[in-house]
Structure formats: structure tokens, C-alpha cells
Amino acid sequence: MTDVVIIGGGIVGLATALQIKQQRPGLSVVLIEKEPAVARHQTGHNSGVIHSGLYYKPGSLKATNCIRGYQMLLDFCQAEGVPYELCGKIVVATKPEELPQLDILFERGQLNGLTNIRKISAGEMRDIEPHVAGIAGIAVPYTGIIDYTQVCEKLAEKFQQLGGELRLNERVEQVTPGTSLSIVVTNRSRYETKLVVNCAGLYSDKIAQLTQRDPVDVRIVPFRGEYFKLKPHKEHLVKHLIYPVPDPNFPFLGVHFTRMVHGGVEAGPNAVLAFRREGYTKSDVNLKELYETLSWPGFQKVAAKYWQTGLGEMYRSFSKAAFTKALQALIPAIQEDDLEEGGAGVRAQACDRSGGLLDDFAILETDKAINVVNAPSPAATSSLSIGQTISEKVLSRF
């Protein structure tokens, strides 16, 4: 019998596992991951940005966990020797109609405690990023870059040193809640546990449904973000990180330029519907999963509302010229030939039945399970804080 079974070996699951073992070493904790290594999906495919907390509504779970998690992440990396760089970023308004949203971002940042951000003029922006185009911006010195897979490997190492069990290559097939214990069945083992913690990311809604009899009224909709990389001879065009003013109605930050901690510069991502939950290429299709997405009433409402935005994102997915044009709004000197194909990631975006794309982190609890059903960006930055929040919920039951 195991006290706690955690499902999902991404950064949120690992941070939760470590926090539980640090705070209550005597609890038995097993973490189950279906892949042969940790951080194989959302965590290992993101752009490696340490977010500051600029974008998030003050008082929201995203804001509070990002601010707290930011410092916890830096402290962890310093203690464990995980490299990172606080290179800073600028958020750029390229047209007058973006200025009100830029002001809102600045106000949010201040309310979230980012006292060192500052508004900058077009001239000041070009002192920081000589090749950028824009009429006004915000300088955010807190933002950094990191390799989150390395963070996960260190989290896993420390978790196991404290006596935690990491079970790789095990896919959860069934969860049966009982009167006092739940039974978790994988393709290789069977576990009796007092509590299930679901950090399954792209499959978190599926696992949540296994843990309870009532319907889970959210569905994970997978959005693929595709990147290009700047060819080495054009990397000098980007000194820090360069972001546009985001669309406040859409839970994505728009195409941007990101320096990477191991070298190179990424450009992107777009945001297109993935045809399977772990669909990292255009040809990666799972008809059953695609049907589940398309038939979900909430997604149908999202599609009806944002179809023009969606078509634009899809067009950029298939047209390098269109993708380049979007990047040129920030750096006009970028040409199509300056870009080479980069990686891609899939964001697990929870969508409710009414068509709401959940903007905040979401945790659903039953007497036998704690389900993290929405933890997109900035979950990696926030992971140790989210892990602490979940561990407190776990420990309150023991």
C-alpha cells in the first residue's frame, strides 16, 4: 500500500513529489510516468523562459504562484547548480491601438510586485534592442532563460534520494476509487493508495474522469506551438527576449523572439489545433482524439468565436512567408531565408463546456484525488510553488 500516487512526470508532478517528501519524509510516494524519461512532453518542449508574472491578473493562482515560484525556482537552481540567465525582455507595442493594453500590463506588473519594470519609449527600446520596431514598450529585467528538462532531472534525483519511487514506462490504464483506498492499474503494476494526485498534463482530464463518478466538465484541447530558429548569422538581431503585446481575449502570448540558454534564438510560436494530444507535427493525427476535441461543445464555441484568429494561425503554420511577416512586425530586418525549422510544443489548454478557455490554474478535488486539470504557462516557472500548494492539500489529509 502506498500513501500517495502521483501521475505524470512533468515539472509539476516532480515538484509536487519532492515537496511532499521534503515536508513529510515518512509518507510513501510513488510517481508514475508513461515515458522512459521525465519531462518528455509539455515541460521538455517549451521555450525555456523564466516568467516574471507580468501578464497575470493580480490575486489569481497564476499571479501568486508565478511570483512565489519564480524565487523558489531561482533558489533551487542556485542550490543545485542548474544554469540559468536573467537576460530580461521587452514587450513591444507596434501600433497605437495596443497602447491601452500595454498600460494594463504595466499596471498588472506593478500590482504583482514587479517594482523594477519600466515603460520605455521607441528610442529607449532601440537602446536595448537595436533592430526592434515599435512605438512604446515595457522593459522587464526579471525574465530569464533555463533548460526545464535539467530542472526536472534534478527534481527527480532529489525525490529519489529522499526515498520516493519513480516508475518510468508505466501508463495508467485504470483508477478505481474505493471506500478507503484507490486502485491504480498501469500496464505493468497495480497500486493501492490512499490518495491519487493527477499531474498528467495533456491527459489530465482523462485521468480526472477515472478518479470520480461525476463527469469532469472540462476537456483538454491541445494547441501546437511551432517555432523557427534564426540562422546563426542573424542571431545578433536579438539581444534579449522580445514579445508583442498579447491579445487579451486569447490565452497565448503571440509570436516572439526567445534567446535559449544553450545558445541560439527561437522565433514563434504560433498556436494551432493539434490533431492529437501529443501531436508535435502537422502529420501527427489520432482520429479518436481529434474527434473528441471537435465534438466537445466548448471547443465548438471557441471555434465559432475565434475562427478568424484560428485561420490566421493555421495560415502561418503552412506559410513560412506569413510567419516571417508576423515576426517582421517586431524586427523588420528578419527575412524568410533567415529562418530554419525549429521545434514544437503542445499546450494542454483546458476548455469548459460553455466555451471558456480556462485562464487560470485549476485544481479539482475529491475525497480520493487531487486533479490538476489546467496548468499551462507559466506552470514551469511556478512549478515549485504549485507543488507546495498541492503538497499542502495532500498533507492536510494525513
Backbone torsions as a table, in degrees:
resi	resn	phi	psi	omega
1	MET	NA	139.0	-178.3
2	THR	-116.8	141.1	178.1
3	ASP	-67.4	-50.6	-174.9
4	VAL	-134.3	130.9	169.4
5	VAL	-111.9	123.0	176.9
6	ILE	-105.1	130.9	-179.6
7	ILE	-107.2	116.5	176.7
8	GLY	119.4	116.6	-177.4
9	GLY	-102.3	34.4	168.8
10	GLY	-85.5	-171.0	-172.0
11	ILE	-68.9	-31.6	179.7
12	VAL	-71.2	-44.7	178.1
13	GLY	-62.5	-42.3	-179.2
14	LEU	-68.6	-41.3	179.1
15	ALA	-63.7	-39.4	177.6
16	THR	-63.7	-46.4	-179.6
17	ALA	-58.8	-45.6	-179.2
18	LEU	-64.9	-42.9	-178.9
19	GLN	-61.8	-41.0	179.9
20	ILE	-62.6	-46.8	-177.3
21	LYS	-68.2	-33.1	178.6
22	GLN	-69.1	-39.0	-175.9
23	GLN	-83.9	-29.1	-179.2
24	ARG	-140.3	78.1	-174.9
25	PRO	-57.1	-26.3	-176.3
26	GLY	-76.2	-13.7	178.6
27	LEU	-74.9	139.8	174.2
28	SER	-87.0	126.4	-175.8
29	VAL	-130.1	126.5	175.2
30	VAL	-117.0	129.3	175.2
31	LEU	-109.0	125.0	-177.0
32	ILE	-107.2	129.6	178.8
33	GLU	-134.0	130.4	-174.5
34	LYS	-75.8	-18.7	-178.2
35	GLU	-91.4	167.2	-179.8
36	PRO	-77.3	-3.6	177.8
37	ALA	-151.5	164.5	179.2
38	VAL	-78.5	163.6	172.0
39	ALA	60.7	38.0	-176.2
40	ARG	-85.7	-12.8	-174.8
41	HIS	-120.5	-111.5	-174.4
42	GLN	-53.4	-46.4	-175.4
43	THR	-62.7	-43.3	-175.3
44	GLY	-83.7	-4.8	-179.3
45	HIS	-115.4	7.2	-179.0
46	ASN	-85.6	179.1	-171.0
47	SER	-85.8	0.4	174.7
48	GLY	73.3	34.1	-179.0
49	VAL	-98.0	135.9	169.2
50	ILE	-91.1	108.5	-174.7
51	HIS	-83.4	148.5	-174.1
52	SER	-90.1	-24.7	-173.5
53	GLY	103.1	15.1	-176.9
54	LEU	-65.3	-38.2	-165.4
55	TYR	-85.9	-14.9	-160.0
56	TYR	-98.8	143.6	-177.4
57	LYS	-57.4	125.5	-179.1
58	PRO	-55.1	133.2	-179.4
59	GLY	90.2	-12.7	178.3
60	SER	-72.4	163.2	177.0
61	LEU	-61.5	-36.8	178.4
62	LYS	-61.7	-46.2	-177.2
63	ALA	-65.8	-51.3	-174.8
64	THR	-66.6	-40.7	-179.3
65	ASN	-74.3	-32.6	178.9
66	CYS	-68.7	-44.2	-179.1
67	ILE	-64.1	-48.0	179.7
68	ARG	-68.3	-43.4	-177.7
69	GLY	-66.3	-31.7	178.4
70	TYR	-55.8	-52.5	-178.1
71	GLN	-69.8	-36.2	177.6
72	MET	-63.2	-39.2	178.9
73	LEU	-65.0	-46.5	179.7
74	LEU	-62.3	-42.4	178.9
75	ASP	-62.0	-42.2	-180.0
76	PHE	-62.8	-45.9	-177.2
77	CYS	-66.5	-38.0	177.5
78	GLN	-65.5	-41.7	-178.9
79	ALA	-68.7	-33.7	-173.2
80	GLU	-103.5	1.4	176.8
81	GLY	73.7	28.0	176.1
82	VAL	-87.5	121.7	-175.4
83	PRO	-71.1	143.9	173.1
84	TYR	-155.2	168.9	179.3
85	GLU	-143.5	127.7	174.8
86	LEU	-91.1	83.7	-173.8
87	CYS	-86.2	-18.8	-178.3
88	GLY	81.3	162.7	177.3
89	LYS	-145.4	165.9	169.9
90	ILE	-123.4	142.9	172.5
91	VAL	-104.7	127.0	-167.3
92	VAL	-116.2	126.2	168.7
93	ALA	-92.3	125.0	-177.4
94	THR	-103.4	-7.7	178.7
95	LYS	-148.0	155.8	-172.8
96	PRO	-57.9	-35.3	-176.8
97	GLU	-67.5	-12.4	177.5
98	GLU	-87.3	-10.6	-174.6
99	LEU	-63.7	-41.2	177.5
100	PRO	-60.2	-40.2	178.4
101	GLN	-68.4	-33.3	175.5
102	LEU	-62.8	-40.9	177.7
103	ASP	-63.5	-39.8	178.5
104	ILE	-63.0	-42.7	178.4
105	LEU	-60.4	-43.7	-179.2
106	PHE	-62.3	-43.2	179.4
107	GLU	-64.3	-42.3	177.7
108	ARG	-60.6	-44.6	-179.8
109	GLY	-58.7	-43.4	179.1
110	GLN	-65.6	-42.3	178.4
111	LEU	-64.2	-27.0	178.6
112	ASN	-87.3	7.2	173.8
113	GLY	91.3	11.2	-179.3
114	LEU	-87.5	76.8	-171.3
115	THR	-72.4	-16.5	-176.6
116	ASN	-97.7	4.1	173.2
117	ILE	-73.5	155.5	179.1
118	ARG	-149.1	147.6	173.2
119	LYS	-75.2	141.6	-178.7
120	ILE	-131.6	146.9	177.7
121	SER	-81.4	174.1	177.9
122	ALA	-59.2	-40.3	179.5
123	GLY	-66.4	-41.7	178.9
124	GLU	-66.0	-35.4	176.4
125	MET	-60.4	-41.2	-176.9
126	ARG	-75.7	-17.5	169.6
127	ASP	-68.2	-33.2	-179.7
128	ILE	-85.2	-46.8	-179.7
129	GLU	-127.7	94.1	-171.6
130	PRO	-59.2	-22.6	-173.4
131	HIS	-102.9	3.4	-175.3
132	VAL	-80.5	149.5	173.3
133	ALA	-111.0	140.3	179.1
134	GLY	169.2	165.8	-178.1
135	ILE	-109.1	-17.6	177.8
136	ALA	-167.3	165.5	-179.1
137	GLY	-165.4	-177.9	175.0
138	ILE	-128.5	131.5	174.0
139	ALA	-95.4	127.5	-175.6
140	VAL	-123.0	94.8	-175.2
141	PRO	-73.3	-13.7	-175.1
142	TYR	-73.6	-27.7	-170.7
143	THR	-65.1	142.2	-178.4
144	GLY	-139.1	-176.4	179.0
145	ILE	-133.6	148.7	-172.2
146	ILE	-161.2	165.0	172.5
147	ASP	-105.7	104.4	-175.1
148	TYR	-70.8	-22.2	174.6
149	THR	-64.5	-40.3	176.8
150	GLN	-63.0	-38.9	177.3
151	VAL	-60.4	-45.2	-178.9
152	CYS	-63.3	-41.3	179.3
153	GLU	-61.7	-37.5	177.8
154	LYS	-71.2	-39.9	176.1
155	LEU	-59.8	-44.4	-179.8
156	ALA	-63.6	-41.8	179.6
157	GLU	-61.5	-46.8	-177.8
158	LYS	-68.0	-38.6	177.8
159	PHE	-58.8	-44.1	-178.9
160	GLN	-72.0	-33.6	176.8
161	GLN	-61.5	-30.3	179.8
162	LEU	-85.8	4.4	177.1
163	GLY	99.5	3.3	175.8
164	GLY	-71.9	149.9	179.5
165	GLU	-105.1	126.6	177.4
166	LEU	-109.0	115.4	-178.8
167	ARG	-108.8	106.0	179.4
168	LEU	-91.5	164.7	179.3
169	ASN	59.1	30.6	176.7
170	GLU	-122.7	120.7	-179.3
171	ARG	-103.3	125.9	178.3
172	VAL	-70.4	127.2	-179.0
173	GLU	-110.4	-26.9	-178.0
174	GLN	-155.9	142.5	170.8
175	VAL	-128.3	123.1	-179.1
176	THR	-119.2	104.7	178.1
177	PRO	-69.9	132.8	177.4
178	GLY	-114.0	-169.8	-178.9
179	THR	-67.6	-45.9	-179.7
180	SER	-118.0	-26.8	-178.4
181	LEU	-129.6	154.4	169.4
182	SER	-105.6	148.5	176.3
183	ILE	-105.5	122.1	176.0
184	VAL	-109.9	118.7	-178.7
185	VAL	-109.7	127.3	175.1
186	THR	-112.2	-178.9	177.1
187	ASN	-69.2	-8.9	-176.5
188	ARG	-128.7	-21.4	-171.8
189	SER	-147.1	174.9	176.9
190	ARG	-135.7	129.6	-176.4
191	TYR	-123.1	135.2	167.9
192	GLU	-100.7	127.2	-173.8
193	THR	-141.8	150.5	176.8
194	LYS	-77.7	-27.8	-175.0
195	LEU	-150.3	135.4	174.2
196	VAL	-105.1	131.8	173.8
197	VAL	-116.0	117.7	-173.4
198	ASN	-99.9	108.0	175.0
199	CYS	-122.7	45.7	-169.0
200	ALA	-86.6	6.5	171.2
201	GLY	59.4	-111.1	-176.1
202	LEU	-65.4	-17.4	177.5
203	TYR	-116.9	20.5	-176.0
204	SER	-65.0	-34.1	178.3
205	ASP	-68.5	-37.1	179.0
206	LYS	-65.2	-45.3	178.8
207	ILE	-66.3	-40.6	179.2
208	ALA	-58.6	-40.2	180.0
209	GLN	-65.0	-32.6	177.4
210	LEU	-67.5	-26.5	-173.3
211	THR	-87.3	-5.6	-177.3
212	GLN	-146.7	157.0	-178.7
213	ARG	-83.1	-34.2	179.8
214	ASP	-73.0	148.6	179.7
215	PRO	-63.5	140.3	172.3
216	VAL	-85.9	119.2	-168.4
217	ASP	-92.4	27.9	170.1
218	VAL	-130.4	154.7	178.2
219	ARG	-130.6	136.6	173.5
220	ILE	-76.0	122.6	174.2
221	VAL	-106.9	119.1	-176.4
222	PRO	-84.7	123.2	175.1
223	PHE	-111.7	123.3	178.7
224	ARG	-87.0	134.0	172.4
225	GLY	-110.3	120.5	-177.3
226	GLU	-105.2	139.8	-177.3
227	TYR	-118.4	150.0	160.1
228	PHE	-107.0	163.8	172.3
229	LYS	-117.0	144.4	172.7
230	LEU	-73.2	136.7	174.0
231	LYS	-64.5	149.8	-172.0
232	PRO	-51.2	-36.4	-175.7
233	HIS	-73.4	-7.1	177.6
234	LYS	-114.5	5.0	179.6
235	GLU	-64.6	-21.8	-180.0
236	HIS	-66.7	-14.5	180.0
237	LEU	-69.9	-16.2	-177.0
238	VAL	-124.2	117.3	-179.0
239	LYS	-94.9	-33.4	-175.5
240	HIS	-130.2	-130.9	170.6
241	LEU	-118.6	140.4	-176.0
242	ILE	-128.6	119.6	-176.9
243	TYR	-121.6	149.1	171.2
244	PRO	-83.0	171.5	168.3
245	VAL	-73.1	122.9	-175.1
246	PRO	-75.4	156.4	172.2
247	ASP	-72.5	117.7	-175.7
248	PRO	-66.8	-15.4	-178.9
249	ASN	-92.2	-2.5	-173.3
250	PHE	-130.2	129.9	-171.0
251	PRO	-81.3	40.5	177.7
252	PHE	-132.8	158.2	-171.5
253	LEU	-96.0	-1.4	-179.5
254	GLY	83.5	164.8	-179.1
255	VAL	-67.8	137.3	-176.4
256	HIS	-148.6	175.7	-179.4
257	PHE	-112.3	129.0	-175.7
258	THR	-129.0	116.4	168.2
259	ARG	-68.3	144.5	-178.8
260	MET	-108.4	147.4	-171.1
261	VAL	-66.2	-25.1	178.4
262	HIS	-96.7	9.9	179.9
263	GLY	105.2	154.3	-179.3
264	GLY	93.1	168.3	-179.1
265	VAL	-132.5	125.8	174.1
266	GLU	-93.3	147.8	175.9
267	ALA	-127.9	122.5	-178.1
268	GLY	140.2	-161.7	-0.3
269	PRO	-98.4	166.4	163.3
270	ASN	-82.5	-171.8	177.8
271	ALA	-145.3	100.9	-178.1
272	VAL	-122.0	153.6	177.4
273	LEU	-63.6	126.2	174.3
274	ALA	-83.2	142.0	-175.8
275	PHE	-87.8	4.6	166.8
276	ARG	-156.4	164.2	-174.5
277	ARG	-67.7	-29.4	176.4
278	GLU	-116.4	45.6	-176.3
279	GLY	-94.0	95.4	-174.7
280	TYR	-91.8	-4.0	176.5
281	THR	-131.4	163.9	-179.7
282	LYS	-62.9	-29.8	-176.1
283	SER	-89.8	0.3	-176.9
284	ASP	-86.7	103.2	-171.5
285	VAL	-128.2	135.5	169.0
286	ASN	-125.1	107.3	-171.4
287	LEU	-61.3	-36.7	179.6
288	LYS	-65.6	-46.8	179.8
289	GLU	-67.1	-38.1	178.0
290	LEU	-63.5	-42.2	177.9
291	TYR	-62.3	-41.2	178.7
292	GLU	-60.5	-38.7	178.0
293	THR	-68.4	-50.1	-174.4
294	LEU	-67.0	-27.9	-177.6
295	SER	-89.1	-6.7	-179.9
296	TRP	-71.9	123.1	-176.8
297	PRO	-55.3	-36.2	179.4
298	GLY	-63.9	-42.5	178.8
299	PHE	-65.6	-39.0	178.6
300	GLN	-59.1	-38.2	178.2
301	LYS	-70.5	-38.4	175.7
302	VAL	-61.9	-45.1	-179.2
303	ALA	-62.4	-39.8	179.3
304	ALA	-65.7	-34.6	-177.3
305	LYS	-79.8	-38.6	-171.7
306	TYR	-113.9	24.8	-172.8
307	TRP	-61.4	-35.0	179.3
308	GLN	-67.3	-44.0	176.5
309	THR	-61.2	-43.2	-179.7
310	GLY	-62.2	-41.4	178.3
311	LEU	-63.8	-38.4	178.3
312	GLY	-63.9	-42.1	178.4
313	GLU	-64.6	-41.5	179.6
314	MET	-65.2	-40.0	178.4
315	TYR	-60.3	-44.2	178.2
316	ARG	-65.1	-28.2	178.8
317	SER	-65.4	-36.1	-176.8
318	PHE	-99.1	-9.0	-177.2
319	SER	-123.5	108.1	177.1
320	LYS	-63.0	-33.3	179.0
321	ALA	-63.9	-41.8	179.2
322	ALA	-67.9	-38.6	177.0
323	PHE	-62.1	-43.8	179.6
324	THR	-61.4	-40.9	180.0
325	LYS	-61.2	-39.3	177.6
326	ALA	-64.1	-39.0	178.4
327	LEU	-69.4	-32.7	-178.7
328	GLN	-66.4	-19.5	175.0
329	ALA	-61.2	-29.6	178.3
330	LEU	-95.1	-43.7	179.8
331	ILE	-130.5	95.8	-175.7
332	PRO	-60.0	-24.8	-176.2
333	ALA	-72.2	-13.8	-179.7
334	ILE	-66.9	131.8	176.5
335	GLN	-118.2	160.3	-176.9
336	GLU	-57.5	-37.8	-178.4
337	ASP	-72.0	-10.1	179.6
338	ASP	-81.7	-6.8	-173.1
339	LEU	-109.9	139.3	170.9
340	GLU	-126.6	156.6	-174.3
341	GLU	-61.2	134.5	178.0
342	GLY	-111.3	-153.8	-178.8
343	GLY	-90.5	-169.4	177.8
344	ALA	-151.1	151.9	174.6
345	GLY	-132.3	163.0	177.1
346	VAL	-122.1	124.8	-179.8
347	ARG	-92.6	128.8	175.9
348	ALA	-85.6	96.0	-177.1
349	GLN	-102.7	116.1	179.1
350	ALA	-75.3	138.3	-179.3
351	CYS	-131.0	126.7	179.9
352	ASP	-85.8	174.3	-173.5
353	ARG	-64.6	-27.1	-177.1
354	SER	-85.3	-0.5	178.7
355	GLY	96.6	12.6	177.1
356	GLY	-85.1	126.3	171.9
357	LEU	-86.0	109.8	-172.8
358	LEU	-57.6	123.0	-176.0
359	ASP	-89.3	-20.5	-174.9
360	ASP	-113.2	163.6	170.8
361	PHE	-59.5	146.3	-178.8
362	ALA	-137.3	130.1	179.3
363	ILE	-127.0	123.5	178.3
364	LEU	-107.7	134.1	-177.3
365	GLU	-120.0	141.6	166.8
366	THR	-125.1	-179.8	-179.1
367	ASP	-69.2	-18.6	-177.2
368	LYS	-117.4	-1.0	-174.0
369	ALA	-151.3	149.8	170.4
370	ILE	-121.7	115.7	-173.9
371	ASN	-111.8	118.1	173.7
372	VAL	-89.1	99.9	-171.4
373	VAL	-100.0	-7.4	173.4
374	ASN	-149.7	109.6	178.5
375	ALA	-145.5	62.2	174.9
376	PRO	-81.8	-169.6	177.7
377	SER	-50.6	133.7	11.8
378	PRO	-98.7	48.5	-176.0
379	ALA	-62.0	-34.4	-179.4
380	ALA	-65.9	-48.0	176.0
381	THR	-59.1	-39.7	-173.7
382	SER	-85.7	0.1	-163.1
383	SER	-58.3	-43.8	-178.2
384	LEU	-68.2	-32.2	175.7
385	SER	-71.6	-44.4	175.6
386	ILE	-60.3	-43.3	178.3
387	GLY	-59.5	-37.8	177.7
388	GLN	-67.9	-42.0	178.1
389	THR	-59.4	-47.0	-178.8
390	ILE	-67.8	-40.8	-179.4
391	SER	-62.3	-35.8	176.0
392	GLU	-63.9	-39.3	176.1
393	LYS	-64.6	-39.9	179.3
394	VAL	-64.4	-50.3	-173.5
395	LEU	-67.9	-24.9	177.7
396	SER	-66.6	-14.2	-178.2
397	ARG	-97.2	-2.6	-176.9
398	PHE	-119.2	NA	NA
